[in-house]
Amino acid sequence: MEYTANTGPKSRLRVRTGTDEERTIRPLDRLRNEERKQAKAYLKQNGEKTLNIQVLASRTRSYLPQIKADLELLEKLLETYERTKKG
């Protein structure tokens, strides 16, 4: 496999497999409905690791630390906003 990454807010990872197939992996900024369904189905059956699940797991590993940091920042923002709004 060969990986090529672009940088920037809309960066995508291009993956070239052993065949002529090339896939683009988008950043994990949110789950699409289809990905959400696949993840829920995988958790229910604890089954086969399809290519889609493997890609989702890889993206999750890459982006989860940033997602957690962003969530913490947004929670603090809301807490401060609510506190100052009432004052």
C-alpha positions in Angstrom: 0.0 0.0 0.0 1.1 3.5 -0.7 -0.1 6.5 1.2 -0.2 10.1 0.1 -1.5 12.8 2.5 -2.4 16.4 1.9 -2.3 18.9 4.7 -4.9 21.5 5.6 -8.4 21.6 7.0 -9.9 19.6 4.1 -7.0 17.2 3.8 -7.6 13.7 2.5 -5.4 10.6 2.6 -5.1 8.8 -0.7 -4.4 5.0 -0.5 -3.2 3.0 -3.4 -3.6 -0.7 -2.9 -1.7 -3.5 -4.7 -4.2 -3.3 -7.5 -5.0 -0.3 -9.6 -7.6 0.7 -7.1 -7.1 4.1 -5.3 -9.2 5.2 -2.4 -9.5 8.6 -0.7 -9.9 8.6 3.1 -11.4 11.8 4.4 -10.7 13.2 7.8 -12.9 12.1 10.7 -14.6 15.4 11.5 -18.0 13.7 11.9 -19.6 10.3 11.3 -21.8 9.9 8.3 -25.1 8.1 8.8 -23.8 5.1 6.9 -20.6 4.9 9.0 -22.7 5.2 12.2 -24.9 2.3 11.0 -21.9 0.2 10.2 -20.2 0.9 13.5 -23.4 0.0 15.4 -23.9 -3.2 13.4 -20.2 -4.2 14.0 -20.6 -3.7 17.8 -23.8 -5.8 17.9 -22.3 -8.7 16.1 -18.6 -8.2 17.0 -18.0 -9.7 13.6 -16.0 -9.4 10.4 -13.6 -6.6 10.0 -14.7 -5.2 6.7 -12.6 -2.7 4.8 -15.0 0.0 5.8 -14.7 -0.9 9.5 -10.9 -1.0 9.1 -10.8 2.4 7.5 -13.1 3.8 10.2 -11.0 2.4 13.0 -7.8 3.8 11.4 -9.4 7.3 11.1 -10.7 7.0 14.7 -7.2 6.3 16.0 -5.8 9.2 14.1 -8.4 11.8 15.0 -9.7 10.8 18.4 -7.2 12.8 20.5 -8.1 16.0 18.6 -11.8 15.3 18.8 -11.5 14.8 22.6 -9.5 18.0 23.0 -12.1 19.9 20.9 -14.9 18.5 22.9 -13.3 19.5 26.2 -12.7 23.1 24.8 -16.4 23.3 23.7 -17.7 22.1 27.0 -15.6 24.8 28.8 -16.9 27.4 26.4 -20.5 26.5 27.1 -19.9 26.4 30.8 -18.4 29.9 30.7 -21.1 31.1 28.4 -23.9 29.9 30.6 -22.2 31.3 33.7 -21.7 34.8 32.2 -25.2 34.8 30.6 -26.9 34.5 33.9 -24.8 37.2 35.6 
